[in-house]
Amino acid sequence: MLRAPMRRASDTVNPHVQGMLTSPALRIAERCDALRAAGHDVYKLVLGQSPFPVPERMIDALRQNAGEKDYLPAYGLPALRRSIAAHVERRLGIDRTSDDVLIGPGSKQLAFLLQLVFAGDVLVPTPAWVSFAPQARVLGRDVVMLETRRDDGYLLTPSALASACEQGGDRPRLLVLNYPSNPTGLTYRPEDLRELARVAQRHEVLLLADEIYGELHHKGQHASIARWYPEGTILSTGISKWIGAGGWRLGAFVFPQEQRALLDAMACVASETFTSTSAPVQHAAVVAFDGGEDIDRYLVQVRRVLAALGRWCARRLAAAGIACAQPVGGFYVFPDFAPFQAALEARGIATSEALCDRLLEDTGVALLPGSVFGRADRELTARLAYVDFDGTRTLQSVSMIPREQPLDETFLRRHCPRVVEAIERIVGWVPR
């Protein structure tokens, strides 16, 4: 008896994911690792991973709780939920309870679940974190990308939000607002947030305030839009950026009571997918959100290094004619090579992807093209993550320098030499 030919594997793949590639940041980071393994010297300014160590007290807590083997509730460890609610109130002045907190294996997973359970349009200002739009495509829905301008610091303006709402009918909307920004390192002033909140309230827009870099505001002055729109703002936080534990995979969403239905729906989906987040990691994360003098000291020193290095990178690039704003949070800058557009086109470089490919080939410096953050292909922007240095050694050294003493270029060249060298290579590469 003849068997019918077996279907091709590609015919069984959901059309929403056909043709998708792995995350650009991970893909290019893996390319960098392969080049390094082949003996090439690569300056890896691609992956947004904190260079600083996880605080020792958190590591001790992880060891002490390694024997915690039972499944935890889908909503998360009660003690951790209490700790996060207290952290949000203490740091941001936002009144929340443990019942308002949902724990997941990274804020990326929680963002995906929110898009899954939310019935409405998703608005994302560009440049935007690379995974928001691909997650929407996986779910078979469109994302409305809201263009921002370099002259506005790549920040969404209240008028642009109002215009998008007025043109889009009366469907429910979810606005994803990431700040301090990945990829620009820029953030909103309190007065900007207040005006955005007024527009969101008027149009009943739900906000996802992605504040994963909030504790890395270089002056420790992060403000949450939830202060002005508490009933319509979901806060996103975690332990990957400000406390250095990206690989531990733990994120949290903090909901207002008015959005409890979304929280419960996400928890139901979580219970049928990942069940719960790693028990030992949840126990250890309590240390981070409870805080203490050691955590405060850690943050002060981390901010000092990131502020000094980010400021130096932006100034050095700008002095060479590359448009680059000084960052105020996180560990990114977003240079724009538009001033060299004609000369670069003469070299055959007309897109941000071609720019980054040629830069890696010619100098060994790896950046992410602006196009993967939702910018136009022919906009010659790129994200530079200034994290290619030994964070442990740098923290030890900076702790010996009085807080009132600025970290000068000598310190940066001694402790962040690969980042400094990468910037010098970029400066030497641009046309003269």
Secondary structure, 3 states (H helix, E strand, C coil): CCCCCCCCHHHHCCCCCCCCCCCHHHHHHHHHHHHHHCCCCCEECCCCCCCCCCCHHHHHHHHHCCCCCCCCCCCCCHHHHHHHHHHHHHHHCCCCCHHHEEEECCHHHHHHHHHHHCCCEEEEEECCCCCHHHHHHHCCCCEEEEECCHHHCCCCCHHHHHHHHHHCCCCCEEEEEECCCCCCCCCCCHHHHHHHHHHHHHCCCEEEEECCCHHHECCCCCCCHHHCCHHHEEEEEECCCCCCCHHHCCEEEECCHHHHHHHHHHHHHHHHCCCCCCHHHHHHHHHHHHCCHHHHHHHHHHHHHHHHHHHHHHHHHHHCCCECCCCCECCEECCECHHHHHHHHHCCCCCHHHHHHHHHHHHCEECEEHHHHCCCCCCCEEEEECCCCCHHHHHHHHCCCCCCCCCCHHHHHHHCHHHHHHHHHHHHHCCC
